[in-house]
């Protein structure tokens, strides 16, 4: 399995910035996609951004132009740079990895980190 630990969340004012980090360890060699999800109280978990092993990137429309996903392969670390934060960005943010190993897909999740944006 892959162990994922998120960090970097906190309380910021609207218009501010945060950088989230996700440190991956364990069976990381066969990761196909890394992603950030978020979930606000009373809402379904929402896909925020993805980055593939080939560095193909996709963003949710709500964060395009404001968030940047990146990774450092040497450090097995995923990042989410969040700029121009809005109150509606308030949520628990989760790191996710998808692996393909011997024909089987595996999804691993971090514990989440809270992001709160005040108006």
LOVONU-112185 format. One record per residue (C-alpha): residue in three letters; residue number from 1; z, y, x. Coordinates in nm, 2 decimals. Example, Ala and Ser with C-alpha at 12.3 -4.5 7.8 and 13.67 -1.06 7.14 Angstrom:
PT; ALA; 1; 0.78; -0.45; 1.23 .
PT; SER; 2; 0.71; -0.11; 1.37 .
***
This chain:
PT; UNK; 1; 0.00; 0.00; 0.00 .
PT; UNK; 2; -0.02; 0.37; 0.09 .
PT; UNK; 3; 0.29; 0.58; 0.10 .
PT; UNK; 4; 0.23; 0.94; -0.01 .
PT; UNK; 5; 0.47; 1.23; 0.04 .
PT; UNK; 6; 0.39; 1.57; -0.10 .
PT; UNK; 7; 0.54; 1.90; 0.02 .
PT; UNK; 8; 0.49; 2.27; 0.00 .
PT; UNK; 9; 0.57; 2.34; -0.37 .
PT; UNK; 10; 0.79; 2.62; -0.48 .
PT; UNK; 11; 0.83; 2.93; -0.68 .
PT; UNK; 12; 0.58; 3.21; -0.64 .
PT; UNK; 13; 0.47; 3.52; -0.83 .
PT; UNK; 14; 0.13; 3.54; -1.00 .
PT; UNK; 15; -0.14; 3.63; -0.75 .
PT; UNK; 16; 0.05; 3.46; -0.46 .
PT; UNK; 17; -0.05; 3.16; -0.26 .
PT; UNK; 18; 0.09; 2.82; -0.17 .
PT; UNK; 19; -0.04; 2.53; 0.05 .
PT; UNK; 20; 0.05; 2.18; -0.05 .
PT; UNK; 21; 0.04; 1.89; 0.19 .
PT; UNK; 22; 0.03; 1.52; 0.14 .
PT; UNK; 23; 0.11; 1.29; 0.42 .
PT; UNK; 24; -0.03; 0.94; 0.39 .
PT; UNK; 25; 0.09; 0.63; 0.57 .
PT; UNK; 26; 0.05; 0.26; 0.55 .
PT; UNK; 27; -0.29; 0.10; 0.46 .
PT; UNK; 28; -0.49; 0.42; 0.50 .
PT; UNK; 29; -0.81; 0.28; 0.66 .
PT; UNK; 30; -0.99; 0.20; 0.34 .
PT; UNK; 31; -0.93; 0.51; 0.14 .
PT; UNK; 32; -1.24; 0.62; -0.05 .
PT; UNK; 33; -1.11; 0.92; -0.23 .
PT; UNK; 34; -0.81; 1.15; -0.20 .
PT; UNK; 35; -0.72; 1.38; -0.49 .
PT; UNK; 36; -0.47; 1.63; -0.63 .
PT; UNK; 37; -0.36; 1.60; -0.99 .
PT; UNK; 38; -0.12; 1.81; -1.18 .
PT; UNK; 39; 0.09; 1.77; -1.50 .
PT; UNK; 40; 0.27; 2.03; -1.70 .
PT; UNK; 41; 0.53; 1.95; -1.96 .
PT; UNK; 42; 0.37; 1.83; -2.28 .
PT; UNK; 43; 0.03; 1.79; -2.13 .
PT; UNK; 44; -0.17; 1.50; -1.99 .
PT; UNK; 45; -0.21; 1.46; -1.62 .
PT; UNK; 46; -0.51; 1.67; -1.51 .
PT; UNK; 47; -0.74; 1.62; -1.21 .
PT; UNK; 48; -0.75; 1.93; -0.99 .
PT; UNK; 49; -0.97; 1.84; -0.70 .
PT; UNK; 50; -1.11; 1.54; -0.51 .
PT; UNK; 51; -1.24; 1.48; -0.16 .
PT; UNK; 52; -1.42; 1.16; -0.06 .
PT; UNK; 53; -1.43; 0.99; 0.27 .
PT; UNK; 54; -1.77; 1.15; 0.33 .
PT; UNK; 55; -1.62; 1.50; 0.25 .
PT; UNK; 56; -1.78; 1.54; -0.09 .
PT; UNK; 57; -1.56; 1.77; -0.29 .
PT; UNK; 58; -1.52; 1.84; -0.66 .
PT; UNK; 59; -1.29; 2.09; -0.84 .
PT; UNK; 60; -1.17; 2.14; -1.19 .
PT; UNK; 61; -1.33; 2.45; -1.35 .
PT; UNK; 62; -1.00; 2.61; -1.39 .
PT; UNK; 63; -0.94; 2.62; -1.01 .
PT; UNK; 64; -1.28; 2.68; -0.87 .
PT; UNK; 65; -1.29; 2.98; -0.64 .
PT; UNK; 66; -0.91; 2.98; -0.61 .
PT; UNK; 67; -0.81; 2.64; -0.47 .
PT; UNK; 68; -0.94; 2.46; -0.16 .
PT; UNK; 69; -0.90; 2.09; -0.09 .
PT; UNK; 70; -0.92; 1.96; 0.27 .
PT; UNK; 71; -0.80; 1.68; 0.48 .
PT; UNK; 72; -0.72; 1.60; 0.84 .
PT; UNK; 73; -0.83; 1.25; 0.91 .
PT; UNK; 74; -0.65; 1.23; 1.24 .
PT; UNK; 75; -0.32; 1.31; 1.08 .
PT; UNK; 76; -0.39; 1.13; 0.75 .
PT; UNK; 77; -0.29; 1.44; 0.57 .
PT; UNK; 78; -0.44; 1.60; 0.25 .
PT; UNK; 79; -0.41; 1.97; 0.18 .
PT; UNK; 80; -0.45; 2.20; -0.12 .
PT; UNK; 81; -0.47; 2.57; -0.05 .
PT; UNK; 82; -0.39; 2.76; -0.37 .
PT; UNK; 83; -0.47; 3.13; -0.39 .
PT; UNK; 84; -0.46; 3.38; -0.67 .
PT; UNK; 85; -0.21; 3.16; -0.85 .
PT; UNK; 86; -0.16; 3.21; -1.23 .
PT; UNK; 87; 0.13; 3.11; -1.45 .
PT; UNK; 88; -0.09; 2.84; -1.61 .
PT; UNK; 89; -0.10; 2.67; -1.27 .
PT; UNK; 90; 0.26; 2.58; -1.31 .
PT; UNK; 91; 0.29; 2.20; -1.30 .
PT; UNK; 92; 0.40; 1.91; -1.09 .
PT; UNK; 93; 0.13; 1.84; -0.84 .
PT; UNK; 94; 0.06; 1.48; -0.74 .
PT; UNK; 95; -0.13; 1.34; -0.44 .
PT; UNK; 96; -0.35; 1.04; -0.52 .
PT; UNK; 97; -0.55; 0.80; -0.31 .
PT; UNK; 98; -0.81; 0.54; -0.41 .
PT; UNK; 99; -0.87; 0.24; -0.19 .
PT; UNK; 100; -1.13; -0.04; -0.20 .
PT; UNK; 101; -1.01; -0.35; -0.03 .
PT; UNK; 102; -1.17; -0.69; -0.06 .
PT; UNK; 103; -1.34; -0.59; -0.38 .
PT; UNK; 104; -1.02; -0.46; -0.54 .
PT; UNK; 105; -0.94; -0.10; -0.62 .
PT; UNK; 106; -0.60; 0.04; -0.55 .
PT; UNK; 107; -0.45; 0.37; -0.66 .
PT; UNK; 108; -0.14; 0.51; -0.50 .
PT; UNK; 109; 0.06; 0.82; -0.60 .
PT; UNK; 110; 0.31; 1.05; -0.44 .
PT; UNK; 111; 0.63; 1.16; -0.60 .
PT; UNK; 112; 0.50; 1.50; -0.69 .
PT; UNK; 113; 0.60; 1.85; -0.59 .
PT; UNK; 114; 0.68; 2.13; -0.84 .
PT; UNK; 115; 0.48; 2.45; -0.84 .
PT; UNK; 116; 0.61; 2.73; -1.05 .
PT; UNK; 117; 0.42; 3.06; -1.09 .
PT; UNK; 118; 0.60; 3.35; -1.25 .
PT; UNK; 119; 0.43; 3.64; -1.42 .
***
